[in-house]
Amino acid sequence: MTDTMTPQEYRDFIAKQGGEDRRRVQGTKSVQCQGQTFHSIRERDRWLVLRDEQKRGRISDLRRQVSFPMFGRDGPLLTPTGQQMRYIADFVYLDHRLGAEPVKVVEDAKGWATDIFKIKKAILAAQGVEVTET
């Protein structure tokens, strides 16, 4: 027989263990930098590099956590609760180094590509959105 916990008991248990929920993908930890929260150290470091690139004029229109709706052949892809599925890109920006016209770059700071990410990346590719992993 196994014991069960209520959600509040679980939160209390985690708080006693140091306040961190250890179920994050591949052991990543959220970090704070200049008043912003990042899902991983890799994401924070990439943000700092991209922000520097924007200051130098190599990229422009740098944005974080940009949402893309996901569509299938017959219309919007829906979650089990009926909401439209979305992909949240870590960064989106215009790269001026790749040619005469700026190129839109959709980037995800990944140390490990999960199966769900691979599926979402394929769906977005079918929609004409290429996701770059860094």
FISEVO-751524 format. One line per 8 residues: number of its first residue (from 1); for each residue x, y, z of C-alpha. Coordinates in steps of 0.001 Angstrom, whole numbers. Layout:
// FISEVO-751524
NUM	X,Y,Z ~ ... $
***
This chain:
// FISEVO-751524
1	0,0,0 ~ 1288,3480,-846 ~ 625,6682,1035 ~ -700,9664,-875 ~ -225,13387,-296 ~ -2529,16252,-958 ~ -1130,19012,-3190 ~ -632,21231,-133 $
9	1222,18459,1723 ~ 3492,18060,-1301 ~ 4245,21813,-1433 ~ 5006,21762,2307 ~ 7287,18753,1836 ~ 9182,20476,-1000 ~ 9527,23658,1069 ~ 11141,21633,3889 $
17	13560,20058,1391 ~ 14962,23426,363 ~ 12048,24937,-1505 ~ 12901,23516,-4910 ~ 10756,21193,-6999 ~ 13302,18722,-8386 ~ 11143,17576,-11333 ~ 12679,20031,-13851 $
25	14007,18725,-17151 ~ 17561,17407,-16880 ~ 18186,19176,-13563 ~ 17890,22776,-14775 ~ 17359,25444,-12165 ~ 15592,28758,-12547 ~ 17875,31758,-12128 ~ 17324,35478,-11640 $
33	19246,38112,-13577 ~ 18562,41842,-13634 ~ 15004,41391,-12389 ~ 14102,38650,-14884 ~ 13588,34938,-14282 ~ 15173,32442,-16668 ~ 14412,28709,-16837 ~ 18094,27779,-16902 $
41	21602,29163,-16661 ~ 22057,28406,-20375 ~ 18995,30532,-21231 ~ 20249,33407,-19068 ~ 23718,33280,-20631 ~ 22276,33236,-24153 ~ 20051,36224,-23289 ~ 23098,38203,-22170 $
49	24944,37374,-25426 ~ 21942,38292,-27567 ~ 21385,41526,-25668 ~ 25024,42440,-26330 ~ 24575,41590,-30029 ~ 21550,43909,-30124 ~ 23539,46751,-28542 ~ 26189,46293,-31265 $
57	23512,46476,-33998 ~ 24016,42914,-35260 ~ 20464,41904,-34323 ~ 17271,43825,-33544 ~ 13770,43360,-32123 ~ 15009,40904,-29470 ~ 12112,39357,-27518 ~ 11810,36611,-24886 $
65	9155,33928,-24344 ~ 7313,34476,-27633 ~ 4202,32318,-28134 ~ 3430,30535,-31412 ~ 12,28876,-31917 ~ 231,25356,-33342 ~ -1874,24141,-36260 ~ -2356,20761,-37881 $
73	-3740,19805,-41268 ~ -7352,20247,-40129 ~ -6988,23349,-37977 ~ -5702,24273,-34514 ~ -4112,21558,-32394 ~ -5948,21327,-29087 ~ -4905,20209,-25618 ~ -7053,17673,-23734 $
81	-8783,20643,-22049 ~ -9703,22192,-25422 ~ -7148,25020,-25403 ~ -5060,25662,-28501 ~ -1548,24225,-28195 ~ 1267,26744,-28222 ~ 5030,26686,-28465 ~ 6888,29244,-26360 $
89	10219,30225,-27952 ~ 12976,31387,-25636 ~ 14085,34136,-28043 ~ 12940,35709,-31294 ~ 14974,38378,-33082 ~ 15942,39791,-36476 ~ 19500,38873,-37519 ~ 21173,41466,-39756 $
97	24376,39432,-40278 ~ 22858,36835,-42615 ~ 22254,38955,-45716 ~ 20906,42216,-47098 ~ 17491,41683,-45507 ~ 17196,40826,-41794 ~ 16224,37219,-41100 ~ 13743,36291,-38359 $
105	15333,33793,-35951 ~ 13320,31665,-33508 ~ 15685,30232,-30924 ~ 15433,27818,-28023 ~ 18240,27468,-25463 ~ 18358,23699,-24982 ~ 20848,21483,-23274 ~ 18664,18492,-23977 $
113	16015,18162,-26688 ~ 13041,16367,-25138 ~ 10679,14238,-27216 ~ 7922,16847,-26806 ~ 10256,19580,-28063 ~ 11149,17480,-31118 ~ 7457,16995,-31939 ~ 6669,20695,-31509 $
121	9697,21632,-33619 ~ 8458,19349,-36422 ~ 4934,20799,-36256 ~ 6312,24342,-36420 ~ 8557,23370,-39360 ~ 5416,22250,-41212 ~ 3987,25710,-40469 ~ 7111,27365,-41913 $
129	8722,28296,-38588 ~ 12264,26974,-38152 ~ 13414,26677,-34546 ~ 17146,26943,-33894 ~ 18584,25160,-30855 ~ 21480,26711,-28970 $
***
